[in-house]
Amino acid sequence: MAKGKILFVNQEITPFIPENENSIFGRYLPAKCQEWGRDIRVFMPRYSFVSERKHQLHEVIRLSGMNLIINNCDHQLIIKVGSISAARMQVYFIDNEEYFVNSGALLDEKGCLMPDTDERILFFGRGTLEAVRKLAWQPHLIHFTGWFSCLVPFYMRRINKENAFFKDTKTVFTITDDAFSGHFAEEMLKKMKTDGATAKDIRLFEGLDYLSLCKAAISYSNGVVIGTKNPNPELVAFARETKNSKFILDYNENQDEFYAQINKLYETIIGKDINN
């Protein structure tokens, strides 16, 4: 079996987040892939309610310290790491005092976006890839899950314009059941333009709601996994109409079979002869 390097970018992972469909997927799929011999790295946001003491998080000094410019302001990128001992798996956390320490959940009590969520999602997408680049670890494939990770492929293209670090990296997006209400403010597009968004990028994101965010992620990706039994039908239909529609994996309630099928999808997309 091909090994290959797989980067998992997850919105939620249990036990750092209470169990739900997304957090279980974020916990067990990477662990399975590691068992199957793949070299993995796993990233998620360090929300304020993720206890550093309980989960024994510590800062990775060699990765931390760089500043990311978001909306023309410097914001320090802090990388922390914790372990899931039962899986012998490390999880890297994207942290920042303004965006995560002082902000709680992804959404407010009514399931709507927080005022600074646009900058938080920009920071998380870019910060994850910058940390991976600083690790000097080039993934063959990035599998990103949850709407909070949807800007990962956009930032891959931005970074590749500078030095093509992710030039040969493929991407897979998971459609999940995690819709939010409302939409981002128009200023988000201006902030994306500052980060190098093209006219095509802006057209993909211009709806600034859950559907447009996920459709943009699907458009950028080489494959799509339907990770829930209750997917948004519009997103599924959109995925089936894309140029990469042959690389769509339907949901399977049998977890072990599903993860094996996803692993097979990786082989189809990145090839079977990758061994490092």
N, C-alpha and C positions, 0 to 999 in steps of 0.2 A: 504493500500500500504506500502511496505517496505520503510523505510527511508534510513538508511545507510549513511556512510561518503564517499563523492566523492571528490577526488583531481583532479582538472583540470590544466594541464600544457600546456600552449598555446604559440605558436610562436608570435601570434599577437592578440590583442583585441582592438576593437574600443570602446571608442573614443580616446584612447591613440595612436592608429595607424589609418591612414585613412581607410575608409571603403573598404573592399574587401571581397572575399568569406571566407577567413580564419578568418579575424578580426570580421566579423559579427557572424560567428559560435562561436568564442571564447567569444563573448559578451552575446549572447542570450541563448545558451544552458545551461550554468551554472545558469543563472538567472531563467530559467524555472524550472530547477531541484530544486532550492531553493524554488520557489513557491510551488512545489509539496512536500515540507517537508523534503528534503534531507539536510544534514549538509555538506556544501561545503567549500573548500578553492581553490583559484585561483592564479596561478603564471604565470609570463611572464618575459622576460628580460627587463631591464631598458636601452633601447637604448638612445644614446645621444640626439636624437631629441624628446624624450618624456620630455616635459617641466615640471620641478618640480613645478614651480610657477603656471603655468596654471592649472595643475591637482592637486595642493595642496598635493604633495607627502611629506611624512615625514619618517624619519628613525625609524625603530622599534629596539630600543636599546637592548632589551632583546634577540633579535634574531641575531643581528649583532655582528661583532667583531672576530668571529673565522677565522682562516687561513686555506685555502685549499692548499694543495701542488699539483701543476700542473707542470709537466716537471721539477720536483725537485726544484721548486721555490715556496715560500710562496706567496699567494694572498689573500687579505682580502675579506671576504664575507660580503657584506653590504645588508641588507634587508630594503626595503622601502615599504610603503603602500599608496594606493590611493583609492578613492571611486567612484563608479558610482551611484550617488545619485538616479537617476530615477529607478534603480533596487535594491537599498539598498544593494549593493554588494561591498565587498572590494576586491581589487586586490593587491597581494604581488609582488614586483619587485626584481629580482636578480640583484645586482649592484656591480661594481668593477671599480676602477679608470683606471686600465690598459685595461681591456677588453671591457668596455661599455662606460665610460665617454668620452674616446678619440677615440672611434670607432663609426661610424655612423650607416648605415644600415647593414643588413645582407650580402648584396652582393655589388659589385662595380657597376659602371655605365653600364658595359657590361653584368651584370647578372652573374658574376663569383665570386668565393670565395675570401674573403680577406685573406692575408697571415697568420693572427692569428686566423682564424675562427675555426680551429681544437681545439685550447685551449679554445676558447670562448664556444664552444659547450660542451666540457668536464666540464668546470666550471659551466655552467648553469645546466646541468643534475645533477651533484653531489651537487651543491649548493642548488638546490630546495629541494632535498630529505633530506639534512642535516638540512635545515631550518624547514621542516615538523617534523623531528625527534626532533628538539629542542623545537618545539611547544608541543611535547608529544601528538600529534594528529594522531592516527593511522587510515589511510583511509581503507575502505573496497575495494575500487577500484580507480585506477588512470587512467584517460582518457587523453592521450597526443596527441597533434595535431601539425603538422608542422615538417619538417625535423630537425629543430633546437632542437626539444625535443626528438629525437630518441635514445639518450643514457640513458634516464630515466630507462628503464628496466635493462640495463647493470649495472647501479649503484645500483639498488635495490638488485641485486644478490650480489654485492660486500658488501653492508651494512649488508645484512642478514648473511654473513659469520662471521661478527663480533658479532651481537647480535640479529639477526632475527626480527628486528623491523617490517619489511614489510613481514613477513613470510606468512601471510594469505591474503595479498593484491593481488587482481586481476588487470589485465591491459587491456585496450582497446586502440587501435591505430587508428587514422583517416588518411585514404589515401586522400590527397588533390592534387590540381593542382598547385604545387609550386616548380617545378623542377629547379635546378641550373645547370650551365655549368661547365665542368671541374671536377676535383677530388682533394681530399686532398693529401698532400704529405705523403710519406711512414712513416715519423717520427710520424704521428698520432698513428700508431699501437704500436710504441715503448712507447709512452706516455700512451697508454691504458694498456700496459703490466705493466708499473710502478704502475698503479692503480688496478692491480690484474686481468687483462684480461687473460683468459685461451686460450688454443689452439683452442677450439671450438669457442670462441668469435672472435678470430682473423680471423678464416675462414669465419665467417659470414660477417665481415666488410672489408675483404681484398680488395674488389673492390675500396673502398674509393671514391665512387661517389654517386650520388643521389639514384640510384636504390639499391645499396648494403646497404646503410644506412637505407632505408625504409624496405627492405627485412629483415634486422636484427631485426628491430622493430616489424615487423609482426611475425617473428619466435618466439620472446620472449612473444608475447601477447596472452591473452586468448580470445580476440575478436577483430574484425576489422569493422570499419565503413567507408563506401565509402562516403566521404563528399563532393563530387563534381560531376557535370554532365560530366566532362571531365577528368576522372582518367586515369593514365597511365595503359594501358591494360596489360602490363607485371606484374605490381604490383597486379592488380586484379586477374590475372591468378595464380600468386604465392600464394596469400592469399587463393584462393579456393582449392589449393593443400595441404595446411597445415593441421596438425592434428586437429586444432580448426576451420575447415572450416564451421562447422554448426553454428558458432557464427559470421557470416558475415552479415552485414546489408547493403542493397543496398540503393543508393541515392534516395531521395524523394524530388521533387521540392516544395512540400507543406511544408513550414517550421514548422508549428505547428504539423502536422502529423509526420514529420521526428523526431522532438525532442521527441515526445511521444513514437515513436518506439525505439529511443535510450534509453530512460528511461526504457522501457520494456526489452531491451537487458541487461541493468544493473541487473534487477531483475533475468533474466535467468542465468547470470553468477555468481552473488553473493548470490542468493537465495532470497526468499520472506519473510523470518522470521527475518530479521535483523532490529532492531528497535532503535539502538543507535550507 
